[in-house]
Amino acid sequence: MLRRPLRSTTPLDQTKQELARQESELREQMDKLQRMIDDAPRVAEEVEKRQREELLLRASQGGSRLDVSMTLQDWRQGEAGSSRRRGSLRKERREGRILFLVLIITLLVAAIWLLNHLHF
């Protein structure tokens, strides 16, 4: 009796193997997702508990919401205890422009010095 030699895997066999591999991967992924779904209520409860504890801790540390000493001071109001009136805004703008021009001139001088000494 003549037997045919065993052939290497046929395209059909390769397809079957590939489908079996994909099926096993999908089953593993489904199991992982199912475990995640089963753990979700426990995780949510832990997060809620932790948030509740943090809230209680912050609330018990003292200091009411209306504590005036903790409020931020408005820079437009000046210092907290001073009743002195601020200078004019026009003066501050003028000083800002002068400072800007000084910085630009300094930058230009530095650039010219670099061009002269580094020979670009």
ABEGO torsion letter per residue (X at the ends): XBBBBBBBBBAAAAAAAAAAAAAAAAAAAAAAAAAAAAAAAAAAAAAAAAAAAAAAAAAAAEEBAABAAABBBBAAAEBAABABBBBBAAAAAAAAAAAAAAAAAAAAAAAAAAAAAAGX
